[in-house]
């Protein structure tokens, strides 16, 4: 029996009828039916590939239309900012950068070529990271090796040497370099034996070194070393002090003090102290010296050539510049990425020379 829309509307107004909608569904087993619900995987993992589970694992369909998370621009770490500024200053002073992209060195270049005895405490395993595989280097310049060995055993250039049996197996041990001076020794050897003979040169490097030290607020097992050297005829301690003062003046430090020190491969040697205006005290900021003739003579450098050198860490001036009191907040896995993102541009203002 059918009724007109007008009649239905009249009956609804009199509340004699009400409109009811009935829906019915028929459910059948589909191709993906399973008695238990299985969560679909969103990513393909290494473990799935190793075990072969990817073959039977259900995956969520990939939506090629969705937008990925927006990518922000990269940020330079404060260490890199200070490194860039130091590099610019040193190149302005006429220095050339040494190739330091080799962290593994032989004990020969790291210690022996620097006239550092094979019994020196720094060569113990508790101070140096030795490499297990490969444990030894392949080769070193043989003629140079023999001259270095002779200098250690019997001396030369006015020295009596260390008077011990120089061991080849000790010299060939591989290690993580403990200082970038290992590169300096190789550069000086090349400088002495280049075609055309020795030519005066200025070199610098800023790169990572490794030492087996106890970590605390100011020490890590790896850090960055800034090193500079000048090789020329008849240089003196005054040239060394003048070069150091010029560099530190360019980074705003004019109050310097020099304290006699000992290094196995420099004589004389000096520790460098600078006055810290924020801390209101003198603090050690570097080390310096003149390479010993026992180191330079086996290389083949002319007798009247002197090499002055100095170095400092990159971390300490960076911590001072950015007011960081714990080195682990600057370098390592505890670094706050927000700090890296918000670190201001590094700029060192050259200090003005005060007129008397």
Secondary structure as UniProt FT lines:
FT   HELIX           5..13
FT   TURN            14..15
FT   TURN            31..32
FT   HELIX           46..51
FT   HELIX           53..55
FT   TURN            64..65
FT   HELIX           78..92
FT   TURN            93..94
FT   STRAND          96..97
FT   STRAND          104..106
FT   HELIX           107..110
FT   HELIX           112..114
FT   TURN            118..119
FT   HELIX           121..123
FT   TURN            125..127
FT   TURN            133..134
FT   HELIX           142..153
FT   TURN            157..158
FT   HELIX           168..171
FT   STRAND          173..176
FT   HELIX           181..192
FT   TURN            195..196
FT   STRAND          201..210
FT   STRAND          222..233
FT   HELIX           237..250
FT   TURN            251..252
FT   STRAND          256..263
FT   TURN            264..265
FT   STRAND          266..276
FT   TURN            277..280
FT   STRAND          281..291
FT   HELIX           293..296
FT   HELIX           297..299
FT   TURN            303..304
FT   STRAND          305..313
FT   HELIX           314..321
FT   TURN            322..323
FT   HELIX           327..329
FT   TURN            333..334
FT   HELIX           337..342
//
